[in-house]
């Protein structure tokens, strides 16, 4: 079962966060041979989405780094979105985190 966590993204800014994956006993999950992926959508049924860049810098640490560029966040309209992050190993897919994202509007325009 995925952990639920809400995030805030500042429109027009770089965004990054680190997710730590744990097993059902609360122990660090070894992500060796896994990849990660994730998306932001305006609603669960939206066909358009913004993908997170994901990296697993040290698989044994159970940490997944997610990020968006300032160009990606500038393209998001202020408001609420939904997101999730999955880990993938072959045909096995597990959702590890999900929640809502609040995109706050920018003032400074370029």
Secondary structure, 3 states (H helix, E strand, C coil): CCEECCEEEECCCCEEEEEECECCCCCECCCCCCEEEEEEECCCCCCCCEECEEECCCHHHCEEEEEECHHHHHCCCCEEEEEEEEEEECCEEEEEEEEEEEEECCCCCC
